[in-house]
Amino acid sequence: MTEETPGFEEKPDVPSGATPDDAEPQAASEEGAVPAGDASENAGLVAQLDQVRSALGERTADLQRLQAEYQNYRRRVERDRVAVKEIAVANLLSELLPVLDDIGRAQEHGELVGGFKSVADSLETVIAKMGLQQFGKEGEPFDPTIHEALMHSYAPDVTETTCVAILQPGYRIGDRTIRPARVAVAEPQPGAQTVKPAEDAADAQDAEAKGDGGTKESGGPDEG
């Protein structure tokens, strides 16, 4: 059994020709140095992290773009659905317009009585719920976008082209006109537009003549 000598401490091997003090800095430098393998591994992890971040940004941009496209698709589908519904309703009500014309003529002649009147009232209620509106009144200005002139005349009591008779009412659904109002129009008489200026010119001449006469009369005493 080997006995340990008290006070004896093991020291690192010191090369021949070197002192123990030279060995201590070398050992410290070896402890503080980072192995080359760990540095390359850290650089690889940083590169992988950058790749993951770049891929995440691309996937996020793709998701946002898909979401925007989906929202646009939903709005377009909803708009098309409303347009198709309006066209279908307009086509259906267009087929009913002759029936409404017959009901209107029967009402004008006092023939809308009894059960026929109840059916007509029910039909008008239904088409009103579907958005059908009747337009066209006597005395309103003529508008070629909603009126169709079937008769033309001149009248002294109008100052612009005016609807003087509604031959067939017009119908619209919202802003869509499904049939223009067919009307008789009257325009101002051509002579009525020239008579008034001639009278005004005559009155102006009379006033001017009176004014000249007044000046001459007032100038008489000055000359004397």
C-alpha positions as CSV (number, residue, x, y, z in Angstrom):
1,M,0.0,0.0,0.0
2,T,1.4,3.3,-1.1
3,E,1.5,6.0,1.5
4,E,0.8,9.6,0.5
5,T,3.5,12.1,1.5
6,P,1.9,15.0,3.5
7,G,2.1,18.3,1.7
8,F,2.8,16.9,-1.7
9,E,0.7,18.3,-4.6
10,E,0.6,17.1,-8.1
11,K,1.7,19.7,-10.7
12,P,1.2,19.6,-14.4
13,D,4.0,18.4,-16.5
14,V,6.3,21.2,-17.5
15,P,8.4,20.8,-20.6
16,S,12.0,20.7,-20.2
17,G,13.6,24.1,-20.2
18,A,10.4,25.8,-19.0
19,T,9.5,27.1,-15.6
20,P,6.2,26.4,-13.8
21,D,5.2,30.0,-14.3
22,D,5.2,29.6,-18.1
23,A,2.8,26.6,-17.9
24,E,0.0,28.5,-16.1
25,P,-0.9,31.1,-18.9
26,Q,-0.9,28.3,-21.4
27,A,-3.5,26.4,-19.4
28,A,-5.7,29.5,-18.9
29,S,-5.7,30.2,-22.7
30,E,-6.8,26.7,-23.4
31,E,-9.7,26.9,-21.0
32,G,-11.0,30.3,-22.4
33,A,-10.8,29.3,-26.1
34,V,-14.1,28.2,-27.9
35,P,-13.8,25.0,-29.8
36,A,-14.0,25.5,-33.6
37,G,-16.8,22.9,-33.8
38,D,-19.1,24.9,-31.5
39,A,-18.7,28.1,-33.5
40,S,-19.6,26.4,-36.8
41,E,-22.6,24.8,-35.2
42,N,-23.9,28.2,-33.9
43,A,-23.4,29.7,-37.4
44,G,-25.4,26.9,-38.9
45,L,-28.2,27.4,-36.3
46,V,-28.4,31.1,-37.1
47,A,-28.6,30.4,-40.8
48,Q,-31.4,27.9,-40.3
49,L,-33.3,30.4,-38.1
50,D,-33.1,33.0,-40.9
51,Q,-34.4,30.5,-43.4
52,V,-37.3,29.7,-41.0
53,R,-38.1,33.4,-40.6
54,S,-38.1,34.0,-44.3
55,A,-40.3,31.0,-45.0
56,L,-42.7,32.2,-42.2
57,G,-42.9,35.6,-43.8
58,E,-43.7,34.1,-47.2
59,R,-46.4,31.9,-45.8
60,T,-47.9,34.8,-43.9
61,A,-48.0,36.9,-47.1
62,D,-49.6,34.0,-49.0
63,L,-52.3,33.6,-46.3
64,Q,-53.1,37.3,-46.3
65,R,-53.4,37.3,-50.1
66,L,-55.7,34.2,-50.1
67,Q,-57.8,35.9,-47.4
68,A,-58.2,39.0,-49.5
69,E,-59.0,37.0,-52.6
70,Y,-61.7,35.1,-50.6
71,Q,-63.3,38.3,-49.4
72,N,-63.4,39.7,-52.9
73,Y,-64.9,36.4,-54.1
74,R,-67.6,36.6,-51.5
75,R,-68.5,40.2,-52.4
76,R,-68.6,39.3,-56.1
77,V,-70.8,36.3,-55.5
78,E,-73.2,38.4,-53.3
79,R,-73.3,41.1,-56.0
80,D,-74.0,38.6,-58.7
81,R,-76.7,36.9,-56.6
82,V,-78.5,40.2,-56.1
83,A,-78.2,41.1,-59.8
84,V,-79.6,37.7,-60.9
85,K,-82.5,38.1,-58.4
86,E,-83.4,41.6,-59.7
87,I,-83.3,40.4,-63.3
88,A,-85.6,37.5,-62.5
89,V,-88.1,39.7,-60.7
90,A,-88.0,42.3,-63.5
91,N,-88.6,39.6,-66.1
92,L,-91.6,38.2,-64.2
93,L,-93.1,41.6,-63.6
94,S,-92.7,42.6,-67.2
95,E,-94.9,39.7,-68.1
96,L,-97.6,41.0,-65.7
97,L,-97.6,44.6,-67.1
98,P,-100.4,43.9,-69.7
99,V,-102.5,42.5,-66.9
100,L,-101.9,45.6,-64.9
101,D,-102.9,47.8,-67.9
102,D,-106.2,45.9,-68.2
103,I,-106.8,46.4,-64.5
104,G,-106.1,50.1,-64.9
105,R,-108.5,50.5,-67.9
106,A,-111.2,48.6,-66.0
107,Q,-110.8,50.8,-63.1
108,E,-111.1,54.0,-65.3
109,H,-114.4,52.6,-66.7
110,G,-115.8,51.7,-63.4
111,E,-115.7,47.9,-64.1
112,L,-113.5,47.0,-61.3
113,V,-116.1,45.7,-58.8
114,G,-116.9,42.6,-56.8
115,G,-114.5,39.6,-56.8
116,F,-112.5,41.0,-59.7
117,K,-111.7,44.1,-57.6
118,S,-110.5,41.8,-54.7
119,V,-108.2,39.9,-57.1
120,A,-106.8,43.1,-58.5
121,D,-106.1,44.5,-55.1
122,S,-104.3,41.3,-54.1
123,L,-102.2,41.4,-57.2
124,E,-101.3,45.1,-56.7
125,T,-100.3,44.3,-53.1
126,V,-98.0,41.4,-54.2
127,I,-96.3,43.4,-56.9
128,A,-95.8,46.3,-54.5
129,K,-94.0,44.0,-52.1
130,M,-91.8,42.8,-55.0
131,G,-90.7,46.5,-55.5
132,L,-92.7,47.4,-58.6
133,Q,-93.5,51.2,-58.7
134,Q,-95.7,53.0,-61.1
135,F,-94.7,56.5,-62.3
136,G,-95.9,59.1,-64.8
137,K,-98.2,62.1,-64.0
138,E,-99.8,64.8,-66.0
139,G,-98.1,68.1,-65.8
140,E,-94.5,66.8,-65.1
141,P,-91.7,67.9,-67.4
142,F,-90.9,65.5,-70.2
143,D,-87.8,63.3,-69.5
144,P,-86.7,61.1,-72.5
145,T,-85.0,58.7,-70.1
146,I,-88.3,57.7,-68.4
147,H,-90.9,58.9,-70.9
148,E,-91.8,57.8,-74.4
149,A,-93.7,60.5,-76.4
150,L,-96.5,59.0,-78.6
151,M,-98.3,62.3,-79.3
152,H,-97.0,65.8,-79.8
153,S,-98.8,69.2,-79.8
154,Y,-98.3,72.9,-78.9
155,A,-99.9,74.7,-76.0
156,P,-99.8,78.4,-75.0
157,D,-99.8,77.7,-71.3
158,V,-96.6,75.7,-71.0
159,T,-93.0,77.0,-70.8
160,E,-91.2,73.7,-71.5
161,T,-92.0,70.3,-73.0
162,T,-94.6,68.9,-70.7
163,C,-96.5,65.6,-70.3
164,V,-100.1,66.6,-70.8
165,A,-101.6,63.1,-70.9
166,I,-100.4,59.7,-69.6
167,L,-101.4,57.1,-72.2
168,Q,-99.7,54.2,-70.4
169,P,-98.0,54.4,-67.0
170,G,-94.4,53.5,-66.6
171,Y,-93.0,51.0,-64.1
172,R,-89.7,50.7,-62.4
173,I,-88.0,48.5,-59.8
174,G,-85.6,50.5,-57.7
175,D,-83.5,52.4,-60.2
176,R,-84.2,50.0,-63.0
177,T,-86.9,51.2,-65.5
178,I,-88.7,48.1,-66.9
179,R,-91.1,50.2,-69.0
180,P,-91.1,54.0,-69.8
181,A,-94.3,56.0,-69.4
182,R,-96.0,56.5,-72.7
183,V,-97.3,60.1,-72.8
184,A,-98.6,62.9,-74.9
185,V,-96.4,66.0,-74.8
186,A,-97.0,69.7,-75.5
187,E,-94.4,72.3,-76.3
188,P,-94.7,76.1,-76.1
189,Q,-96.1,77.7,-79.2
190,P,-93.3,79.1,-81.4
191,G,-95.2,82.4,-81.8
192,A,-95.6,82.8,-78.1
193,Q,-91.8,83.1,-77.6
194,T,-91.5,86.0,-80.2
195,V,-94.6,88.1,-79.2
196,K,-93.4,88.9,-75.8
197,P,-90.0,90.2,-76.8
198,A,-91.6,92.3,-79.5
199,E,-94.0,93.9,-76.9
200,D,-91.1,94.5,-74.6
201,A,-89.2,96.3,-77.4
202,A,-92.2,98.4,-78.2
203,D,-92.5,99.4,-74.5
204,A,-88.8,100.3,-74.4
205,Q,-89.1,102.5,-77.5
206,D,-92.1,104.3,-76.0
207,A,-90.2,104.8,-72.7
208,E,-87.2,106.1,-74.6
209,A,-89.4,108.5,-76.6
210,K,-91.0,109.8,-73.5
211,G,-87.6,110.3,-71.9
212,D,-86.3,112.3,-74.9
213,G,-89.4,114.5,-74.8
214,G,-88.9,115.2,-71.2
215,T,-85.3,116.3,-71.8
216,K,-86.2,118.6,-74.6
217,E,-88.9,120.2,-72.5
218,S,-86.6,120.7,-69.7
219,G,-83.9,122.2,-72.0
220,G,-86.3,124.8,-73.4
221,P,-86.1,127.3,-70.6
222,D,-82.3,127.0,-70.4
223,E,-82.0,128.1,-74.0
224,G,-84.3,131.0,-73.5
